């Protein structure tokens, strides 16, 4: 039984923590492929870590716990699948250190740049529906965003930016002078407006500058490019970016808890973890007013405005569903066509990045995400193993922590000689 079908029948772990009957569960309900579930009016069905306890997985537990001690990680969530079947889902440490609440697989974490994979999937879905082409121009008289404030630009080469260029980070921008998604005070001053700045303000600011290279001729990692793709999705779909992604990508996969996150503790989702930084982290200026000093993880970064580039929050099990629907493996069935999947995982040219994914190494697809207070890694391996690791703590390693996570996970998986090949949630009761 594959993950997409089985993860729709999950125990409501955060309400009860009950031990359900492990053997005689109900049959699995399935939905037609064109069925879009309604927005849930109550809580979604969620999985507890109860089924991944026990000695069978002690080597994975040991590696994870050793890793967390070494890097002083407060809490982590892990999901592992093999050949499309979820075989492990567990939380480690604390969702909230102060309250002592332990992490469960249903807890939501900021996923940072893993959001780009979500956005890329949305663009590819629109392309399959014939509502846009990857060759479409984004700006200019014939562009998708040919309206104010996107019709005022300094560099004529902006009119050459195509949708595909934003997908593979070849739109023409670099972070030579800093990442514009993290420069709110500078942008507000240049535009002569008060904080906070919006995503439209940031795009307008960058359109007032010259590109760093001709679109399509080089590739430089760009958060800005994916924020612009969020605007493309809105213009083409007629919906907000978040609503389109939910209805076109997430709900068909029975993913109901994912949403765009926010920056401050009082705004967090009830299922969202708290975020922690190294003890020697310096406070930064609040993006809302440019005056107060705050932790970077709580007011230093504008999570909602990062949106299509880095604003989503999700659980490890939800991200596993999404990854298995986008990695091109035969089980479960993908949400996009084989042609679209191939386009996403194949860089258009040597040195260019794949659409949404961070990279492909020896057949291994991976996507990383890092912000103050969080780190995320999702990997689809050619041997059929896939895993998602989410942390609610950042370290001095920054994005390079993903390499340590990968080594830890590969060691844990390789040391585990016998995995339970049944779907760990297929016997759960509602």
VENMOHU-V17006 format. One record per pair of residues at least 12 apart in sequence whose ideal C-beta (glycine too) atoms are under 10 Angstrom apart, sorted by the first residue. I is the first residue (numbers start at 1). J is the second residue. Records with the same first field share a line. If there is no record, write none. Layout:
I->J ; J
//
This chain:
1->28 ; 30 ; 84 ; 85 ; 86 ; 331 ; 332 ; 422 ; 423 ; 425 ; 426
2->81 ; 83 ; 84 ; 85 ; 86 ; 321 ; 324 ; 325 ; 330 ; 331 ; 332 ; 333 ; 423
3->79 ; 81 ; 84 ; 85 ; 86 ; 87 ; 253 ; 254 ; 317 ; 320 ; 321 ; 322 ; 323 ; 324 ; 325 ; 331 ; 332 ; 386 ; 423 ; 425
4->30 ; 31 ; 84 ; 86 ; 252 ; 253 ; 254 ; 255 ; 320 ; 321 ; 322 ; 324 ; 325 ; 331 ; 332 ; 333 ; 334 ; 335
5->28 ; 29 ; 30 ; 31 ; 84 ; 254 ; 332 ; 333 ; 423 ; 426
6->28 ; 47 ; 84 ; 85 ; 86 ; 254 ; 321 ; 332 ; 422 ; 423 ; 424 ; 425 ; 426 ; 427 ; 428
7->28 ; 45 ; 46 ; 47 ; 79 ; 86 ; 89 ; 253 ; 254 ; 255 ; 317 ; 318 ; 320 ; 321 ; 324 ; 332 ; 423 ; 425 ; 426
8->28 ; 29 ; 30 ; 31 ; 37 ; 44 ; 45 ; 253 ; 254 ; 255 ; 256 ; 321 ; 425
9->25 ; 26 ; 27 ; 28 ; 29 ; 45 ; 47 ; 254 ; 423 ; 425 ; 426 ; 427 ; 428 ; 429 ; 430
10->44 ; 45 ; 46 ; 47 ; 48 ; 89 ; 105 ; 106 ; 254 ; 317 ; 425 ; 428 ; 429 ; 430
11->25 ; 45 ; 46 ; 47 ; 48 ; 50 ; 51 ; 106 ; 425 ; 427 ; 428 ; 429 ; 430
12->42 ; 43 ; 44 ; 45 ; 46 ; 47 ; 48 ; 106 ; 428 ; 429 ; 430
13->45 ; 46 ; 47 ; 48 ; 49 ; 50 ; 91 ; 104 ; 105 ; 106 ; 107 ; 428
14->43 ; 46 ; 48 ; 95 ; 101 ; 104 ; 106 ; 107 ; 270 ; 271
15->43 ; 46 ; 48
16->48
17->48 ; 49 ; 50 ; 102 ; 104
18->48 ; 50 ; 429
19->48 ; 50 ; 51
20->48 ; 50 ; 51 ; 425 ; 427 ; 428 ; 429 ; 430
21->427 ; 428 ; 429
22->50 ; 51 ; 424 ; 427 ; 428 ; 429
23->427
24->427 ; 429
25->425 ; 426 ; 427 ; 428 ; 429 ; 430
26->426 ; 427 ; 428 ; 429 ; 430
27->426
28->423 ; 425 ; 426 ; 428
29->430
31->252 ; 254
32->252
33->252 ; 333 ; 335
34->252
35->251 ; 252 ; 254
36->246 ; 247 ; 248 ; 250 ; 251 ; 252
37->247 ; 250 ; 251 ; 252 ; 253 ; 254 ; 255 ; 256
38->247 ; 251 ; 256
39->243 ; 246 ; 247 ; 251 ; 256
40->251 ; 256 ; 257
43->106 ; 256 ; 257 ; 270 ; 271
44->106 ; 254 ; 255 ; 256 ; 257 ; 258 ; 271 ; 315 ; 318
45->106 ; 254 ; 256 ; 425 ; 428 ; 430
46->104 ; 105 ; 106 ; 107 ; 256 ; 257 ; 271 ; 315 ; 317 ; 318
47->79 ; 86 ; 89 ; 90 ; 104 ; 105 ; 106 ; 315 ; 316 ; 317 ; 424 ; 425 ; 428
48->89 ; 90 ; 91 ; 104 ; 105 ; 106 ; 425 ; 428
49->77 ; 78 ; 88 ; 89 ; 90 ; 91 ; 92 ; 102 ; 103 ; 104 ; 105 ; 106 ; 107 ; 424
50->89 ; 90 ; 104 ; 105 ; 424 ; 428
51->86 ; 87 ; 88 ; 89 ; 90 ; 105 ; 420 ; 422 ; 423 ; 424 ; 425 ; 427 ; 428
52->78 ; 79 ; 80 ; 86 ; 87 ; 88 ; 89 ; 90 ; 91 ; 105 ; 420 ; 424
53->90
54->420
56->88 ; 416 ; 417 ; 418 ; 419 ; 420
57->78 ; 80 ; 87 ; 88 ; 90 ; 412 ; 416 ; 418 ; 419 ; 420
58->415 ; 416
59->411 ; 412 ; 413 ; 414 ; 415 ; 416 ; 417
60->78 ; 80 ; 88 ; 90 ; 387 ; 408 ; 409 ; 411 ; 412 ; 413 ; 415 ; 416 ; 419
61->78 ; 88 ; 90 ; 92 ; 412
62->411 ; 412 ; 415
63->407 ; 408 ; 409 ; 410 ; 411 ; 412 ; 413 ; 415 ; 416
64->76 ; 78 ; 90 ; 92 ; 93 ; 389 ; 405 ; 408 ; 409 ; 412
65->92 ; 93
66->408 ; 411 ; 412
67->92 ; 389 ; 391 ; 401 ; 404 ; 405 ; 407 ; 408 ; 409 ; 411 ; 412
68->92 ; 93 ; 391 ; 393 ; 408
69->93
70->395 ; 404 ; 408
71->278 ; 375 ; 391 ; 393 ; 394 ; 395 ; 396 ; 397 ; 401 ; 404 ; 405 ; 408
72->276 ; 278 ; 279 ; 393 ; 395
73->92 ; 93 ; 94 ; 276 ; 375 ; 391 ; 392 ; 393 ; 394 ; 395 ; 401 ; 405
74->92 ; 93 ; 94 ; 95 ; 96 ; 97 ; 103 ; 273 ; 274 ; 275 ; 276 ; 373 ; 391 ; 392 ; 393
75->91 ; 92 ; 93 ; 94 ; 95 ; 96 ; 97 ; 101 ; 102 ; 103 ; 104 ; 107 ; 109 ; 273 ; 274 ; 275 ; 276 ; 390 ; 391 ; 392 ; 393
76->90 ; 91 ; 92 ; 93 ; 94 ; 103 ; 107 ; 109 ; 273 ; 316 ; 375 ; 389 ; 390 ; 391 ; 392 ; 393 ; 405
77->89 ; 90 ; 91 ; 92 ; 93 ; 95 ; 103 ; 104 ; 105 ; 106 ; 107 ; 108 ; 109 ; 273 ; 314 ; 315 ; 316 ; 317 ; 319 ; 376 ; 388 ; 389 ; 390 ; 391 ; 392
78->90 ; 91 ; 92 ; 103 ; 105 ; 316 ; 317 ; 320 ; 387 ; 388 ; 389 ; 390 ; 391 ; 405 ; 409 ; 412
79->105 ; 315 ; 316 ; 317 ; 318 ; 319 ; 320 ; 321 ; 323 ; 378 ; 386 ; 387 ; 388 ; 389 ; 390
80->316 ; 320 ; 385 ; 386 ; 387 ; 388 ; 389 ; 409 ; 412 ; 413 ; 416 ; 419 ; 424
81->317 ; 320 ; 321 ; 323 ; 324 ; 329 ; 331 ; 332 ; 380 ; 384 ; 385 ; 386 ; 387 ; 388 ; 423
82->331 ; 381 ; 383 ; 384 ; 385 ; 386 ; 387 ; 413 ; 419 ; 420 ; 421
83->324 ; 329 ; 330 ; 331 ; 332 ; 383 ; 384 ; 385 ; 386 ; 421
84->324 ; 325 ; 327 ; 329 ; 330 ; 331 ; 332 ; 333 ; 384 ; 386 ; 423
85->324 ; 331 ; 332 ; 384 ; 419 ; 420 ; 421 ; 422 ; 423 ; 424 ; 425 ; 426
86->105 ; 317 ; 320 ; 321 ; 324 ; 386 ; 423 ; 424 ; 425 ; 426
87->385 ; 416 ; 419 ; 420 ; 421 ; 422 ; 423 ; 424
88->105 ; 320 ; 387 ; 412 ; 413 ; 416 ; 419 ; 420 ; 424
89->104 ; 105 ; 106 ; 315 ; 316 ; 317 ; 320 ; 388 ; 424 ; 425
90->103 ; 104 ; 105 ; 316 ; 424
91->103 ; 104 ; 105 ; 106 ; 107 ; 273 ; 315 ; 316 ; 390
92->389 ; 391
93->273 ; 391 ; 392 ; 393
94->273 ; 274 ; 276 ; 392 ; 393
95->107 ; 108 ; 109 ; 271 ; 272 ; 273 ; 274 ; 392
96->268 ; 272 ; 273 ; 274 ; 276 ; 392
97->273 ; 274 ; 276 ; 392 ; 393
98->274
99->274
101->273 ; 274
103->273 ; 316 ; 390 ; 391 ; 392
104->271 ; 273 ; 315 ; 316 ; 317
105->315 ; 316 ; 317 ; 318 ; 320 ; 388 ; 390 ; 425
106->257 ; 271 ; 315 ; 316 ; 317 ; 318
107->257 ; 269 ; 271 ; 272 ; 273 ; 313 ; 314 ; 315 ; 316 ; 390 ; 392
108->257 ; 258 ; 259 ; 261 ; 268 ; 269 ; 270 ; 271 ; 272 ; 273 ; 312 ; 313 ; 314 ; 315 ; 316 ; 318 ; 390
109->261 ; 271 ; 272 ; 273 ; 275 ; 312 ; 313 ; 314 ; 315 ; 316 ; 319 ; 369 ; 373 ; 374 ; 375 ; 376 ; 388 ; 389 ; 390 ; 391 ; 392
110->261 ; 262 ; 263 ; 268 ; 272 ; 273 ; 275 ; 297 ; 301 ; 303 ; 306 ; 310 ; 311 ; 312 ; 313 ; 314 ; 369 ; 370 ; 371 ; 372 ; 373 ; 374 ; 375 ; 376 ; 390 ; 391 ; 392
111->258 ; 261 ; 310 ; 311 ; 312 ; 313 ; 314 ; 315 ; 316 ; 318 ; 319 ; 367 ; 368 ; 369 ; 370 ; 371 ; 374 ; 375 ; 376 ; 377 ; 378 ; 388 ; 390
112->223 ; 261 ; 301 ; 303 ; 306 ; 309 ; 310 ; 311 ; 312 ; 313 ; 368 ; 369 ; 370 ; 371 ; 372 ; 373 ; 374 ; 375 ; 376 ; 390 ; 394 ; 399
113->221 ; 223 ; 226 ; 306 ; 309 ; 310 ; 312 ; 356 ; 358 ; 367 ; 368 ; 369 ; 370 ; 371 ; 376 ; 399
114->310 ; 312 ; 314 ; 319 ; 322 ; 323 ; 356 ; 357 ; 358 ; 367 ; 368 ; 369 ; 370 ; 376 ; 377 ; 378 ; 388 ; 390
115->223 ; 226 ; 230 ; 245 ; 258 ; 260 ; 261 ; 303 ; 306 ; 307 ; 308 ; 309 ; 310 ; 311 ; 312 ; 313 ; 314 ; 356 ; 367 ; 369 ; 376
116->167 ; 169 ; 221 ; 222 ; 223 ; 225 ; 226 ; 229 ; 308 ; 309 ; 310 ; 312 ; 353 ; 355 ; 356 ; 357 ; 358 ; 367 ; 368 ; 369
117->226 ; 312 ; 319 ; 322 ; 323 ; 326 ; 344 ; 354 ; 355 ; 356 ; 357 ; 358 ; 365 ; 367 ; 369 ; 378
118->226 ; 241 ; 245 ; 249 ; 250 ; 258 ; 308 ; 311 ; 312 ; 314 ; 319 ; 322 ; 326 ; 356 ; 367
119->166 ; 167 ; 225 ; 226 ; 227 ; 229 ; 230 ; 232 ; 233 ; 241 ; 245 ; 249 ; 307 ; 308 ; 309 ; 310 ; 311 ; 312 ; 355 ; 356
120->166 ; 167 ; 168 ; 226 ; 229 ; 308 ; 326 ; 336 ; 340 ; 343 ; 344 ; 354 ; 355 ; 356 ; 357 ; 367
121->245 ; 248 ; 249 ; 250 ; 253 ; 322 ; 325 ; 326 ; 335 ; 336 ; 340 ; 341 ; 344 ; 355 ; 356
122->229 ; 230 ; 232 ; 233 ; 236 ; 237 ; 241 ; 244 ; 245 ; 246 ; 248 ; 249 ; 250 ; 308 ; 356
123->163 ; 164 ; 166 ; 167 ; 226 ; 229 ; 230 ; 232 ; 233 ; 236 ; 308 ; 340 ; 344 ; 355 ; 356
124->167 ; 249 ; 326 ; 335 ; 336 ; 337 ; 339 ; 340 ; 341 ; 343 ; 344 ; 355 ; 356
125->233 ; 237 ; 244 ; 245 ; 248 ; 249 ; 252 ; 335 ; 336 ; 337 ; 340
126->163 ; 232 ; 233 ; 236 ; 237 ; 244 ; 248
127->163 ; 164 ; 236 ; 336 ; 337 ; 339 ; 340 ; 343
128->335 ; 336 ; 337 ; 339 ; 340
129->236 ; 237 ; 248
131->233 ; 236 ; 237 ; 238
132->144 ; 163 ; 232 ; 233 ; 235 ; 236 ; 237
133->162 ; 163 ; 164
134->162 ; 163 ; 164 ; 165 ; 166 ; 167 ; 168 ; 340 ; 343 ; 348 ; 355
135->162 ; 163 ; 164 ; 165
136->161 ; 162 ; 163 ; 164 ; 232 ; 236
137->158 ; 159 ; 160 ; 161 ; 162 ; 163 ; 165 ; 215
138->150 ; 158 ; 159 ; 160 ; 161 ; 162 ; 163 ; 164 ; 165 ; 166 ; 171 ; 215 ; 225 ; 228 ; 229 ; 231 ; 232 ; 235
139->151 ; 152 ; 153 ; 155 ; 157 ; 158 ; 159 ; 160 ; 161 ; 162 ; 171 ; 203 ; 207 ; 215 ; 228
140->153 ; 156 ; 158 ; 159 ; 160 ; 161
141->159
142->159
143->158 ; 159 ; 161 ; 162 ; 163 ; 232 ; 235
144->162 ; 163 ; 228 ; 231 ; 232 ; 233 ; 234 ; 235 ; 236
145->161 ; 203 ; 207 ; 228 ; 231 ; 232 ; 234 ; 235 ; 236
146->159 ; 235
147->235
148->200 ; 204
149->200 ; 201 ; 203 ; 204 ; 207
150->200 ; 203 ; 204 ; 207 ; 228 ; 231 ; 235
151->207
152->204 ; 207 ; 208
153->203 ; 204 ; 206 ; 207 ; 208 ; 209 ; 210 ; 211
154->206 ; 207 ; 208 ; 209 ; 210 ; 211
155->172 ; 206 ; 207 ; 208 ; 209 ; 210 ; 211 ; 212 ; 214 ; 215
156->210 ; 211
157->172 ; 210 ; 211 ; 213 ; 214 ; 215
158->171 ; 172 ; 206 ; 207 ; 210 ; 211 ; 215
159->215
160->172 ; 211 ; 214 ; 215 ; 216 ; 217
161->173 ; 211 ; 214 ; 215 ; 216 ; 225 ; 228
162->215 ; 216
163->228 ; 229 ; 232 ; 236 ; 355
164->215 ; 216 ; 343 ; 348 ; 352 ; 355
165->215 ; 216 ; 217 ; 219 ; 222 ; 225 ; 348 ; 352
166->215 ; 222 ; 224 ; 225 ; 226 ; 227 ; 228 ; 229 ; 232 ; 355
167->225 ; 226 ; 229 ; 343 ; 344 ; 348 ; 352 ; 353 ; 354 ; 355 ; 356
168->216 ; 219 ; 222 ; 225 ; 344 ; 347 ; 348 ; 349 ; 351 ; 352 ; 353 ; 354 ; 355 ; 356
169->218 ; 219 ; 220 ; 221 ; 222 ; 223 ; 224 ; 225 ; 226 ; 352 ; 353 ; 354 ; 355
170->213 ; 214 ; 215 ; 216 ; 217 ; 218 ; 219 ; 220 ; 222 ; 225 ; 348 ; 349 ; 351 ; 352 ; 353
171->206 ; 211 ; 212 ; 213 ; 215 ; 216 ; 219 ; 220 ; 222 ; 224 ; 225 ; 226 ; 228 ; 229
172->206 ; 210 ; 211 ; 212 ; 213 ; 214 ; 215 ; 216 ; 217 ; 218 ; 220 ; 222 ; 225
173->206 ; 209 ; 211 ; 212 ; 213 ; 215 ; 220 ; 221 ; 222 ; 223 ; 224 ; 225 ; 228
174->211 ; 212 ; 213 ; 218 ; 219 ; 220 ; 221 ; 222
175->212 ; 220 ; 221 ; 222 ; 223 ; 224
176->212 ; 220
177->209 ; 212
179->221 ; 222 ; 223 ; 224 ; 309
180->197 ; 201 ; 202 ; 203 ; 205 ; 206 ; 209 ; 222 ; 223 ; 224 ; 227
181->199 ; 202 ; 206 ; 222 ; 223 ; 224 ; 226 ; 227 ; 301 ; 302 ; 305 ; 306 ; 307 ; 309 ; 310
182->202 ; 223 ; 284 ; 287 ; 296 ; 300 ; 301 ; 302 ; 306 ; 371
183->197 ; 202 ; 205 ; 287
184->196 ; 197 ; 198 ; 201 ; 202 ; 285 ; 286 ; 287 ; 288 ; 290 ; 300 ; 301 ; 302 ; 305
185->197 ; 285 ; 286 ; 287 ; 289 ; 290 ; 291
186->205
187->201 ; 202 ; 204 ; 205 ; 206
188->201 ; 205 ; 287 ; 290
189->290
190->204 ; 205 ; 208 ; 209
191->204 ; 205 ; 208
194->289 ; 290
195->285 ; 286 ; 287 ; 288 ; 289 ; 290 ; 291 ; 302
196->263 ; 286 ; 287 ; 288 ; 289 ; 290 ; 302 ; 304 ; 305
197->287 ; 302 ; 305
198->302 ; 304 ; 305
199->224 ; 227 ; 228 ; 230 ; 231 ; 241 ; 302 ; 304 ; 305 ; 306 ; 307 ; 308 ; 309 ; 311
200->227 ; 231 ; 305
201->305
202->223 ; 224 ; 227 ; 228 ; 302 ; 305
203->224 ; 227 ; 228 ; 230 ; 231
205->224
206->222 ; 224 ; 227 ; 228
207->228
216->348 ; 349 ; 352
217->349
218->349 ; 351 ; 352
219->347 ; 348 ; 349 ; 350 ; 351 ; 352 ; 353
220->353
221->353 ; 358
222->309 ; 353
223->306 ; 307 ; 308 ; 309 ; 310
224->309
225->308 ; 309
226->306 ; 307 ; 308 ; 309 ; 310 ; 356
227->241 ; 305 ; 306 ; 307 ; 308 ; 309 ; 310 ; 311
228->308 ; 309
229->241 ; 307 ; 308 ; 309 ; 356
230->242 ; 244 ; 245 ; 260 ; 306 ; 307 ; 308 ; 309 ; 311
231->307 ; 308
232->308
233->245 ; 248 ; 308
234->308
240->260 ; 307
241->260 ; 307 ; 308 ; 311
242->258 ; 259 ; 260 ; 304 ; 307 ; 308 ; 311 ; 312
245->258 ; 259 ; 260 ; 307 ; 308 ; 312
246->258 ; 259 ; 260
248->335
249->322 ; 325 ; 326 ; 335 ; 336
250->312 ; 314 ; 318 ; 321 ; 322 ; 335
252->325 ; 335
253->318 ; 321 ; 322 ; 324 ; 325 ; 326 ; 332 ; 335
254->318 ; 321
255->314 ; 315 ; 317 ; 318 ; 319 ; 320 ; 321 ; 322 ; 325
256->318
257->269 ; 271 ; 272 ; 313 ; 314 ; 315 ; 317 ; 318
258->312 ; 313 ; 314 ; 315 ; 318 ; 319 ; 321 ; 322
259->272 ; 311 ; 312 ; 313 ; 314
260->303 ; 304 ; 305 ; 306 ; 307 ; 308 ; 311 ; 312 ; 313
261->303 ; 304 ; 306 ; 307 ; 310 ; 311 ; 312 ; 313 ; 314 ; 371 ; 374
262->302 ; 303 ; 304 ; 311 ; 313
263->286 ; 287 ; 288 ; 294 ; 297 ; 298 ; 299 ; 300 ; 301 ; 302 ; 303 ; 304 ; 305 ; 306 ; 311
264->286 ; 288 ; 294 ; 298 ; 299 ; 303
265->295 ; 297 ; 298 ; 299
266->298
267->298 ; 303 ; 304
268->298 ; 313
269->313
271->313 ; 315
272->313 ; 315 ; 392
273->313 ; 373 ; 374 ; 390 ; 391 ; 392 ; 393
274->297 ; 298 ; 373 ; 392 ; 393
275->295 ; 296 ; 297 ; 298 ; 371 ; 372 ; 373 ; 374 ; 391 ; 392 ; 393 ; 394
276->295 ; 297 ; 372 ; 373 ; 374 ; 391 ; 392 ; 393 ; 394
277->295 ; 296 ; 297 ; 298 ; 300 ; 372 ; 373 ; 374 ; 393 ; 394 ; 395 ; 396
278->372 ; 393 ; 394 ; 395 ; 396 ; 397
280->396
281->295 ; 296 ; 297 ; 300 ; 372 ; 373 ; 394 ; 396
282->295 ; 296 ; 300
283->295 ; 296 ; 298 ; 299 ; 300
284->296 ; 297 ; 299 ; 300 ; 301 ; 372
285->299 ; 300
286->298 ; 299 ; 300
287->299 ; 300 ; 301 ; 302 ; 303 ; 305
288->302
295->372 ; 373
296->371 ; 372 ; 373 ; 394
297->371 ; 372 ; 373 ; 374 ; 392 ; 393 ; 394
298->372 ; 373
300->371 ; 372 ; 373
301->371 ; 372 ; 373
303->371 ; 374
306->371
310->369 ; 370 ; 371 ; 374
311->371
312->369 ; 376
313->374 ; 390
314->376 ; 388 ; 390
315->388 ; 390
316->376 ; 378 ; 387 ; 388 ; 389 ; 390
317->388 ; 425
318->388
319->367 ; 369 ; 376 ; 377 ; 378 ; 386 ; 388 ; 389 ; 390
320->378 ; 380 ; 386 ; 387 ; 388
321->335 ; 388
322->335 ; 367 ; 378 ; 388
323->357 ; 365 ; 366 ; 367 ; 378 ; 379 ; 380 ; 386 ; 387 ; 388
324->380 ; 386
325->341
326->340 ; 341 ; 344 ; 345 ; 356 ; 357 ; 365 ; 367 ; 378 ; 380
327->341 ; 344 ; 345 ; 357 ; 365 ; 378 ; 379 ; 380 ; 381 ; 386
328->340 ; 341 ; 342 ; 344 ; 345 ; 365 ; 380
329->341 ; 365 ; 380 ; 381 ; 382 ; 384 ; 386
330->384
331->384
340->355
341->355
343->355
344->356 ; 357 ; 365
345->357 ; 359 ; 360 ; 363 ; 365 ; 380
346->360
347->359 ; 360
354->367
357->378 ; 380
358->377 ; 378 ; 399 ; 402
360->380
361->379 ; 406
362->381 ; 382
363->380 ; 381 ; 382 ; 383
364->379 ; 380 ; 381 ; 382 ; 383 ; 385 ; 386 ; 406 ; 410
365->378 ; 379 ; 380 ; 381 ; 382 ; 386
366->378 ; 379 ; 380 ; 381 ; 402 ; 406
367->379 ; 380 ; 388 ; 402
368->399 ; 400 ; 401 ; 402 ; 403 ; 405 ; 406
369->390 ; 399 ; 402
370->391 ; 394 ; 395 ; 397 ; 398 ; 399 ; 400 ; 401 ; 402
371->394 ; 398 ; 399
372->393 ; 394 ; 398
373->391 ; 392 ; 393 ; 394
374->390 ; 391 ; 392 ; 393 ; 394
375->389 ; 390 ; 391 ; 392 ; 393 ; 394 ; 395 ; 397 ; 398 ; 399 ; 401 ; 402 ; 404 ; 405
376->388 ; 389 ; 390 ; 391 ; 402 ; 405
377->389 ; 390 ; 391 ; 401 ; 402 ; 403 ; 404 ; 405 ; 406 ; 408 ; 409
378->390 ; 402
379->402 ; 405 ; 406 ; 409 ; 410
381->409 ; 410 ; 413
383->413
385->409 ; 410 ; 413 ; 414 ; 419
387->405 ; 406 ; 409 ; 410 ; 412 ; 413
388->409
389->402 ; 405 ; 406 ; 408 ; 409
390->405
391->405
//
